[in-house]
Amino acid sequence: MPTITTQDGCSLYYKTWGQGRPVVLIHGWPLSSDSWDDTAMALADAGYRTIAYDRRGFGRSEQTWSGYDYNRLSEDLSDLIEDLQLRDVSLVGFSMGGGEIARYLTKHSAKRVTSVALISTVLPLMLQTSGNTSGVPSAVFETMKRGINKDRPEFLSGFFKEFYNWGLMSGPVSSEMLDWSKSIAMQAGLKASLDCIDAFSQTDFRPDLKSFTVPTLIIHGSSDQIVPIDLTSRCTAKGIKHASFIEYAGAPHGLFATHKNRLNKDLISFLGEHRATDGQRATEGQLHF
């Protein structure tokens, strides 16, 4: 089983498919890299090397007791890029996964990164605060944590119905997809599941938006019940210069399943349009890591 070891000694599982320019896929909460399989195969078939990894505490990665803040999680992404010696890389983050990208760019700049895609992102700030009065009240996230502590399988059953807008749309996904998603989520550690709610709800990424200096694609469903589009992608698109923003009308949070063909097509088109220039590669060649 392919793994890397982070600077603080955590074992992270990853899988890599295909050959070509690298694309790193970062999954959302509370899933694993398996949620990216359909997109990873489409990208590999399109001539890209796709790398998807399990966030610490999730999937097949080590369930550490700590390290679920974005400063540490972004270093895990950096360690993966360093260990696999990736250059001219595109980063694609779903939901919580956008946070790793934002903090990575702030801490390490875009010297190895060619382009970025944010899908159903939690950026820039989910939590309601005095400076973000339209955000989600903290009581909502505390209720999530209480539900997980009381009966995690029951909580996840309801969560994934909202994740895919199951029952609101006409057959958005099968009942088997709901069961599969829950089974992946149950692989995660309890501590990781709880701590990451705090991370994606409380972290203020507004200062990080200026670090997006490469072409950025933002995709979000207008009927997302998990991460409301008004609080997130519509604000993020305004905060990132020259970002391309695509709204999927009526789409839920789980776009990788409900709108996978359109999503894959949009990603492949975006990646094909944005490649590193010769000047960028020459600069990278002068750097030492």
C-alpha positions in Angstrom: 0.0 0.0 0.0 1.7 3.3 -1.1 2.2 5.7 1.7 4.3 8.7 2.6 5.4 9.8 6.1 4.9 13.4 7.0 7.4 15.5 8.9 5.6 14.7 12.2 5.6 11.0 11.5 2.1 10.4 10.2 1.5 7.8 7.5 -0.6 9.0 4.7 -2.1 6.7 2.1 -2.2 7.8 -1.5 -2.9 6.3 -5.0 -1.6 7.5 -8.3 -3.2 6.7 -11.7 -2.1 7.5 -15.2 0.9 9.3 -16.7 1.4 13.0 -17.5 1.2 16.3 -15.8 0.3 15.8 -12.1 -3.1 16.6 -10.6 -3.5 16.2 -6.8 -7.1 15.6 -5.6 -8.0 16.5 -2.0 -11.2 15.0 -0.6 -13.9 16.5 1.6 -15.2 15.7 5.0 -16.0 13.0 6.1 -14.9 10.9 3.0 -11.6 9.6 1.6 -9.7 9.6 -1.7 -12.1 6.9 -2.9 -14.7 9.6 -3.4 -12.5 10.9 -6.3 -12.3 7.6 -8.2 -14.6 8.6 -11.1 -12.8 11.9 -11.6 -9.4 10.4 -11.1 -10.1 7.8 -13.9 -11.4 10.5 -16.2 -8.3 12.7 -15.7 -6.0 9.7 -16.1 -7.7 8.8 -19.4 -7.3 12.4 -20.5 -3.5 12.2 -20.1 -2.9 13.3 -16.5 -1.2 11.7 -13.6 -3.8 11.8 -10.8 -2.8 11.5 -7.2 -5.5 11.2 -4.5 -4.6 10.8 -0.8 -6.5 10.2 2.4 -6.3 13.0 4.8 -4.8 12.0 8.2 -7.4 10.4 10.3 -9.5 9.3 7.3 -9.6 6.3 5.0 -6.4 4.3 5.1 -4.2 7.0 6.6 -3.0 6.9 10.2 -5.5 8.1 12.8 -3.3 10.5 14.8 -4.6 12.1 18.0 -3.8 15.6 16.8 -2.9 17.5 13.7 -6.3 18.4 12.3 -5.9 22.1 12.0 -5.2 23.6 8.6 -1.6 24.6 9.4 -0.8 21.0 9.9 -3.1 19.6 7.2 -1.5 22.0 4.6 1.9 20.7 5.6 0.7 17.2 4.9 -0.1 18.3 1.4 3.3 19.9 1.1 5.0 16.7 2.4 3.1 14.7 -0.3 4.2 17.2 -3.1 7.8 17.1 -1.8 8.0 13.3 -1.4 6.6 12.6 -4.8 8.8 15.4 -6.3 5.8 17.0 -8.1 6.3 20.0 -10.4 3.8 21.8 -12.6 1.1 20.4 -10.4 -2.6 21.3 -10.4 -4.5 21.1 -7.1 -8.1 20.2 -6.9 -9.9 20.5 -3.5 -13.5 19.4 -2.7 -15.3 21.1 0.1 -12.9 21.0 3.1 -10.1 20.1 0.7 -10.0 23.7 -0.5 -8.7 24.7 2.9 -5.5 22.7 2.5 -4.9 24.4 -0.9 -5.5 27.9 0.5 -3.2 27.5 3.5 -0.5 25.7 1.4 -0.4 28.6 -1.1 0.0 31.0 1.8 2.8 29.1 3.4 4.6 27.8 0.3 3.5 30.0 -2.5 2.6 28.7 -6.0 6.2 27.9 -7.1 5.2 24.3 -7.9 1.5 24.9 -8.7 0.2 25.7 -12.2 -3.5 25.9 -11.5 -6.2 25.3 -8.8 -9.8 24.1 -8.7 -12.1 24.6 -5.8 -15.2 22.4 -5.8 -18.1 23.1 -3.4 -15.5 24.9 -1.2 -15.8 26.0 2.4 -13.7 29.1 1.7 -13.5 31.8 2.8 -15.2 31.5 6.2 -18.2 29.4 7.3 -18.7 30.5 10.9 -20.9 33.4 11.9 -18.8 36.0 13.7 -19.0 39.7 14.4 -17.1 40.3 11.2 -19.0 37.6 9.3 -22.6 38.1 10.4 -24.1 36.1 7.5 -22.2 33.0 8.4 -23.5 29.7 9.9 -24.1 29.9 13.7 -21.8 27.9 15.9 -24.7 26.0 17.3 -25.2 24.2 13.9 -21.7 22.7 14.1 -22.1 21.9 17.8 -25.3 20.0 16.9 -23.3 18.1 14.3 -20.7 17.0 16.8 -23.4 16.0 19.3 -25.1 13.9 16.6 -21.8 12.2 15.8 -21.1 11.5 19.5 -24.6 10.1 20.1 -24.9 7.8 17.1 -22.5 8.3 14.2 -24.1 5.9 11.7 -27.5 7.5 12.3 -26.1 11.0 11.9 -24.2 10.1 8.7 -27.4 8.6 7.2 -29.1 11.9 7.5 -26.1 13.9 6.6 -25.5 12.2 3.2 -29.2 12.6 2.2 -28.6 16.4 2.5 -25.1 16.0 0.9 -26.7 14.7 -2.3 -30.1 16.4 -1.9 -31.6 13.0 -1.8 -35.4 13.2 -2.0 -35.3 16.8 -3.2 -34.0 16.0 -6.7 -35.3 13.3 -9.0 -33.0 10.4 -8.3 -29.8 12.3 -7.7 -27.9 9.2 -6.6 -28.9 5.6 -5.7 -29.5 4.4 -2.2 -26.4 2.3 -2.7 -24.4 5.5 -3.2 -25.7 6.7 0.2 -24.7 3.4 1.8 -21.2 3.5 0.2 -20.6 7.1 1.3 -21.5 6.2 4.8 -19.2 3.2 4.8 -16.3 5.4 3.7 -17.1 8.0 6.4 -17.2 5.3 9.1 -13.6 4.4 8.2 -12.5 7.8 9.7 -11.4 8.1 13.3 -13.9 9.7 15.7 -11.3 12.3 16.9 -10.5 13.2 13.3 -14.2 13.5 12.4 -14.9 15.9 15.3 -11.7 18.0 15.1 -12.2 18.6 11.4 -15.6 20.1 11.9 -13.9 22.7 14.0 -11.2 23.2 11.4 -13.5 23.7 8.4 -16.1 25.7 10.2 -13.8 28.1 12.2 -10.8 28.7 10.0 -10.8 32.2 8.5 -9.3 31.9 5.0 -10.1 35.4 3.9 -6.4 36.5 4.3 -5.4 33.4 2.3 -7.3 34.4 -0.8 -4.6 36.8 -1.9 -2.2 33.8 -2.2 -4.2 32.4 -5.2 -1.8 33.8 -7.8 -2.4 31.0 -10.4 -5.5 30.4 -12.6 -8.3 29.3 -10.3 -11.6 27.5 -11.2 -14.5 27.6 -8.7 -17.5 25.3 -9.1 -20.4 25.1 -6.8 -24.0 23.9 -6.8 -26.6 26.6 -6.3 -28.7 24.2 -4.1 -25.9 23.1 -1.8 -27.5 22.3 1.6 -24.1 21.5 3.3 -22.0 24.5 2.3 -24.3 27.4 1.2 -23.0 29.0 -2.0 -23.8 32.5 -0.9 -21.5 32.2 2.1 -18.7 30.5 0.3 -18.0 30.3 -3.5 -19.7 33.5 -4.4 -17.6 35.4 -1.9 -14.4 33.4 -2.8 -14.9 34.2 -6.5 -14.9 37.9 -5.7 -11.8 37.6 -3.5 -9.6 35.8 -6.0 -8.4 37.8 -8.9 -9.1 36.4 -12.3 -11.0 33.4 -10.9 -13.4 31.5 -13.2 -16.7 30.7 -11.4 -19.2 28.2 -12.7 -22.5 27.6 -10.8 -24.3 24.4 -11.4 -28.0 25.4 -11.2 -29.9 23.2 -8.7 -26.9 21.0 -7.9 -26.2 19.7 -4.4 -22.9 19.5 -2.4 -21.8 16.1 -3.7 -21.1 17.2 -7.3 -18.5 14.5 -7.9 -21.4 12.0 -7.9 -24.5 13.8 -9.0 -22.8 15.8 -11.8 -19.7 13.8 -12.4 -19.7 13.9 -16.2 -20.1 17.7 -16.3 -17.6 18.2 -13.5 -15.0 16.0 -15.2 -15.5 17.8 -18.5 -15.1 21.2 -16.9 -12.0 20.1 -15.0 -10.3 18.6 -18.1 -11.1 21.7 -20.1 -9.7 24.0 -17.4 -6.6 21.9 -16.9 -5.9 21.9 -20.7 -6.2 25.7 -20.9 -3.7 26.3 -18.1 -0.2 24.8 -18.2 3.1 26.1 -16.8 4.9 28.5 -19.1 8.5 28.0 -20.2 9.4 30.9 -17.9 7.8 29.2 -14.9 9.6 26.0 -15.6 12.9 27.7 -16.0 12.3 29.4 -12.6 11.4 26.2 -11.0 14.6 24.6 -12.4 16.6 27.2 -10.4 15.0 26.3 -7.1 16.4 23.8 -4.7 14.2 21.8 -2.4 
